[in-house]
Amino acid sequence: MSVNGKPGRPKIVIIGCGGHGRVVGDALLAGIEANQTKADLAGWIDGKFARNVEILGRPVLRGDDAAATLAKSGAVDAFVIGVGSLKGGATTRQKIAANYAAIGLPSIAIVHPGPVIARDVTIGEGTVVMAGAVINVGCNIGRHVILNTRCAIDHDARIADFVHIAPGVTLSGDVQIGEAAHIGTGAVILQGIKIGAGAMVAAGSVVVADVPDGQVVMGVPARPA
């Protein structure tokens, strides 16, 4: 099965084509169609799917061995992680990033054409910004972050690597989110709060106090136990 791609444009492979991966793929394709993203979607790496399957019009290329072969041949230029982080666990995403970096594939950020992003925002490699997100001035977004649909990130927020911000989350100004934290759907983090590395904030929580590393917080309003 051939790999899609146009000469002169980097060809991107998405690792994982479950629900989250398909959303990532759609964001990439939307950016390409809007002439915002100067790249092409080569296909998907996912050993759970049969050969000769296509998703969103692009082929499933099977497992990690395919990625290494494609990288060496020049058929693929970069990767994006299409695996979400469930229950606050970013370990799988971190392993994927390390494995593909070892193969020699860099990662690029994917930004849907729908978000509103201030001019001075910095976004790390491999981060995905979904439709309807708003990111205000002075924000620094790390590597391999998920900024999901219709999340709102106010001014001067700091989001570390491998953080998962679920749909509808609101981060007030000056919020800091530590590495590999998971902020659940619809949660609200108040001004200046610090969320520790590996912490999990349950869906719908309103966080009114700093959260230590690895802590799980639930409830409205939410404080660490």
N, C-alpha and C positions, 0 to 999 in steps of 0.2 A: 504494500500500500504506500503510495507516494506521500510525501510531506508537503503541505501547502507552504507557500511563501513567495514573495516577490524579490527579485534581485535588488540589493542595496538596502533592504529593510531587515532588521533583526527578526529572527523567527523564534517565537516564544513557545515553550512547552509548559503546560499546567500539570502539576503533580496532584492527582486525585480528581475524579470526575463524579463525585457524589453531589448532594444538594448544594453545598457551599462552593465546590469547584465549578459547578455550572453557573452559579452567580458570578464568580470571578471571570469565567469565560465570557459571559454576556457583557460584563463591564468592559473587558478588553475589546470585544468586537464592536461595542457601541462607540468606544473611543476611536477605533479604526475607521468606522463608518462616518464619524463626525470629523475625520481628518485631524483629530487631536493627538492620537497615538500613532507614531511612525513605526509600526511594527506589524507583524502578522502572527496569527495563532497557528502554530505548526500542528498541534494536536495535544493529546492527553497521555500521561503516563499513569496507568492504573492496572495492576495485575489481576484485579477482580473482574474485569470485563473481558469478553471474548474478543478474539482478533476480528478484524474487518467490521467492527462496530464504529459508527460515526455518531458524535454528539455535537450539536450545534454546527453540523456540517464539517467537522474536523475529525480525523481518525484517532482511535485509541491505539496507542503505541506499545502497550503492555508495560513491563516492569523496568526496574532501575537499569538492567543490562542494556535495554534499548536506549536509555538516556545517554549512557557512556558511549555507545556506538555512534549515536547521532551527533553527539558533541565532537567526537574525533573526526567525523566525516564532514562537519560543518553544516549539517542539515538542521541543527538547532543551535541557537546562539545564547539563549538565556532561559531561566525558569521562573515560575511563580508558584507558590504553594497554594493548592486548592483544597487543603484539608483544614477544617475548622478545629477549634480547641474546645472540647466538651468538658463540662464540670471543672473549669478552671485549669485543666491540664494542657499545657503547651509543650509537653515533652516530645510528642510526636512531631510537631512542627519544627522544634529545635533540631531534632535528629535529621529530618529531611533537609533542612538548610545546611547542616554540616556535611551530609552525604553528597549533596549536589555541588557544594563548594569544592569538595575533594575531587569530584569528577572534572572540575574546571569550568563549570557553568556559572556565570554571574546571575544575579537576580535583578529584576527591574520593578519599579513601582507601577501599579495599575490604578488609574483614576477614571472612574465613570465620567462622562461629559456632564452629568447632572449636578454635582456638588458645587457649593459656593466656597471658595478657598481664598483667603487673603493673600496678598502678593508676597508677604515676607515669611510665609509658612515654609518650614523645611520638612521634607518627607523622605524617610530612609528607603533603601532598596528593599524590594519585595513586599512593601506595604500595599494594601488594597483599600481604596476609598470608594464606597458604594454610592448608589444613586441617592440623592437628596441630602447627603451629609453637608454640614456647615462647619467650617474651621476658621476661626477668627484670628486676628493679628497676633503675632508674636509666638505662635505655637510651634513646638518642636516635636515631630512625630518620628519615632525610631524605626528600626528595621523589622520587616515581616509582621507589621501590625495589621489587624483587621479593624477598619472603621466602617461599621455596618450601616445599613440603610437608615437614613433620616436621623443619624446621631448628630448632636450639636456640641461642638467643642469651643468653649469661649476663650477669650484672650489669654495668652501666655501660659497655656497648659503645656505640660511636659509629659509625654507618653513614651515609656521605654520600649525596648525590643520585645517582640512576641506577645504583646498585649492584645486581648480580644475585647473590643467594644461592640456590644450587641446592638440590634436595631432599637432606635428610639431613646438611647441613652443621652443624658444631658450632663456635661461637665461644665461647672461654673469656672470663672476666671481663676488662674493661678493654681489649678489642681495639678497634682503630680501623681502619675500612675507608675508603679514599679514594674520591673521586667516580669513577663509571663503572667500578669494578673488578668483576671476575667471579670468584666463588668456586665452583669446580666441585663436582659431586655427591659427597657423602660426605667432603669435605675437613674437616680439623680444624685450627683456628688456636689456638695455645696462648696462655696468659695474657699480657696486656699487649702482644702483637705489633701492629705497625702495618703495614698493607697500603697501598701507595701508590696514587695516582690512576691509573686505567687499567691497573692490574696484573691479571694472570690467574693464578689458582691452579688447577692441573689437578685433575681428579676424583681423590679418594682420597688426596690429599697430606696430610701432617702438617707444618704450617709451624712451625718452631722459631726463626726469625729474622725481623727486619723485612724487608719487601720494598719496594724502591724503586719510584717511579712508573714505570709502563709495563713493568715486569719480568714475565716469565713464569716460574713456578716449577713444578717437577714432582718427584714422587718421595716416598718415605717413609723418613726425614724429609726435608722439603724446605727448601732454602736457595736464595736467589737466585743465579744463575750469575755 
